[in-house]
Amino acid sequence: MIQTIVKAGYLISALLLSCLSVTNLAHAEQKQQIGNFDIHYIALNSTFITPEIAKTYGIERSGYNGLVNITVLNTSQPSSPAVAVEISGVANNLIDARTTLDFKEIREGAAIYYIAEVPFRDDQEVNFDIAIKYTNQLNTSLKFKQKFYVE
């Protein structure tokens, strides 16, 4: 079971990386630097992940379901840069329909990342506002937009 989870975890990371190289989205993967921290984020359609990975992580794979992935790295700690953070957020569309993001923490060896699902309609721009805190060293708000299309 643990081997399956680790294998699926590496697969989701590899899949997200491959989505970056396959899709020509202007904002596929983004990074925000704050002090010694790099915050990496991506939002994509949940149909980009395989059914097996979706099942492993309890993700609803649907043409109307997006996925946001956040990773925080402490660049001053090169031996284990990923950090566990307090994270919360909301997503809203242009008519201000709000969705609270329910982040799940995923750990794969030294890697730590957070995923949340967000519903959308075809050709819809979603605004993300995510609060990230790490001890007394990082307390920030990450804001970005992503346009989603039904697959």
Secondary structure, DSSP 8 states (H G I E B T S, - for coil): -HHHHHHHHHHHHHHHHHHHHH---TTSEEEEEETTEEEEEEEEEGGGS-HHHHHHHT----TTEEEEEEEEEETT-TTS-B---EEEEEEE-TT--EEEE--EEEEETTEEEEEEEEE--TTEEEEEEEEEEETTTEEEEEEEEEEE---
